[in-house]
Amino acid sequence: MTVNRIVWRLLPAAPPAVLLLAWSIYWAIEQPPPSVMPSVVGVIATFGELALGDRLGADILASLGRLLGGAACGIVTGTIAGFVAGLHRPIAAFLTPLVVFFNAISGIVWLPLVIGWFGVGSALAIFLIWNSVFFIVFQNTVLGVQLVPEVLEYGVRTLGASRWESIRSVTLPGALPYILTGIRSGLGFGWRALIAAELVGATTGLGQLIFSGAEYHRADIIVAGCLIIGAIAMAMDRWLLLPIERRTVQRWGLIAPDRSR
């Protein structure tokens, strides 16, 4: 393994290392109250305490379960609706202003209404995740479908393919990279909406873990919870969504694999 390759692999660890160093230096100089700003050592100890207990695993599973349910609904409905709208430009022109309007409204704004509609529980979180995922996936799907060159569809049709076959063999593969980009972005916004919903609308989950820490003035629990939330989001993006997106883009010939690393 060359030096450049080692540096490239270690590069993502540099920003967290710098942040931890700055945090440690600040805490050593200022020594703020632990209820306001905990030390790095204190957060590590709290994380170990949470990991050895029963609650952290249950909260992580609860949050991931809600994310899976809400994201699945948003991805399926957003992809289907976006694909239909992309194939029929009048429908897209009619729906796009409405989608842009609702996409501009943060999902958490709906929280007071949603509590009245669904009560406190998983249904509330799933709705807010769906709201965050649907519009992003819809817009990216419409864009992907409409950017597929029509000449490719006409070429397939002249060879005797039916409308469905041209959609399956040309339109869907051409739009798939855009759809996956929308899914990747939508899951990021959905994860944020989930944590916000759990702060006030759930009895379990990582958001509720942070809320309980705030109730007892445990800044170490709050920071540890935030680090766990960020770590899970990074893991999902780096090891699940990014490889799928990269392989899809490479599969359909839009970029060439980088073999220099």
Buried (B, 14 or more C-beta within 10 A) or exposed (E): EEEEEEEEEEEEEEEEEEEEEEBEEEBEEEEEEBEEBBBBEBBBBBBEEBEEEEEBEEBBEBBBBBBEBBBBBBBBBBBEBBBBBBBEEEBBEEBBEEBEEBBEEBBBEBBEEBBEEBEBBBBBBBBBBBBBBBBBBBBBBBBBBBEBEEEBBEEBBEEEBEEEEBBEBBBBBBBBBBBBBBBBBBBBBBBBBBBBBBBBBBEBBBBBBBBBBEEEEBBBBBBBBBBBBEEBBEEBBEEEBEEEBBEBBBEEEEEEEEEEE
